[in-house]
Amino acid sequence: MQASNRDMIKVLFIRFLLIFSKGYAFQNDSLINQLEEVVLDGRLGQTISKQSKTVEVISAVDLQRSGYTNVVEALQQVAGLDIRRRGDLIDEEICFGNPVPLAKRDCKHLIKDSQVKNISRLTEHQWQYLLDTAVAMADDDALYERHLFIIATMKTLFLRLSELSERKDWTPLMSHFWLDDSNNWWFKAYGKGKKIRDITVPQSYLPFLSRYREWRGLSPLPSRGEQTLLVEKIRGRGGLTGRHIARLIQEIFDAAFTRMKAEQGLNAAQKLQEASTHYLRHTGASMEIERNRPLKDLSEDLGHASSATTDTVYVQVERKKRASSGKDRKVE
């Protein structure tokens, strides 16, 4: 791209190169089977002949080595590429329709993923074991009070790691817990897409909040406008980063795994060894589904754009119907 154009908004479009004997065309869908490479042609909003452009070629070998399972994943790795831009391809008669669905359907180098997805979560028994371990550690050593508060909060309030950590544009505070006129507690979270949402806080969580606050020398429950950091450093000033919080959670996972392995065997404890911080959010949401909480309410607590997302990730109604209908078929 020329230096004079660097301050302009770059619009990129996609041109799929078909290799065949008589030229290039998209009129015949069967020709997409001959796709051997993808040409990513970057340009500003001008005709090709009048424009300096940046062209990046992804060969068939690159596609095979990349591990991408669909064309969108492959194209999103190109910096600045806007894969939604396809009108110019049609306007300039480079192709006669949107090439992305064609490539996704027929390109021999891209694999369509329709596998059954498992939720990365703990069972109710494993969660109780993890929580009991954290409580026991906090009882023995007060330094683990912070660990206990973190895992109870992330599971019960369905928080992502970033929503509990300090960021440039948001610091979680005690005042983000608030009480409405009907005596219901809520927690204000700053989530994905820079969206603020209010999460319901159950009564069973309040003793964990009070225990943590009392350890810090605070009143049992937060007050309006309280500027105390929600999770602070023991040494130094400020809130915890996501990486620091993840280390604290991992300490509890490791301790629970060691204890459960010794008492109940490796098979029972294996999931605790595999678990990551996001298991807490998934575990909390899955347990809410199992107690038949309305999907719309849970979706809003999770910060999903729609209930359909919650259904797809956690409920998986269609998968359960499919498994049920196929369970009793006979070999003979």
Buried (B, 14 or more C-beta within 10 A) or exposed (E): BEEEEEEEEBBBBBBBEBEEEEEEEBEEEEBBEEBBBBEBBBBBEEEEEEBEBEEEEBEBEBBEEBEBEBBEEBBEEBEEBBBEEBEBBBEEEBBEEBBBEBBBEBBEBBEEEEEEEEBBBBEEEBBEBBBEBBBBBBEEEEEBBBBBBBBBBBBBBBBBBBBBBBEEEBBBBBBBBBBEEEEEBBBBBBBEEEEEBBBBBEEEBBEBBBBBBEBEEBEEBBEEEBEEBBBBBEEEEEBBBBEBBBEBBBBBBEBBBBBBBEEEEEEBBBBBBEBEBBBBBBBBBBBBBEEEBEBEEBBBBBBBEEBEEBBBBBBBEEEEEEEEEEEEEEEE
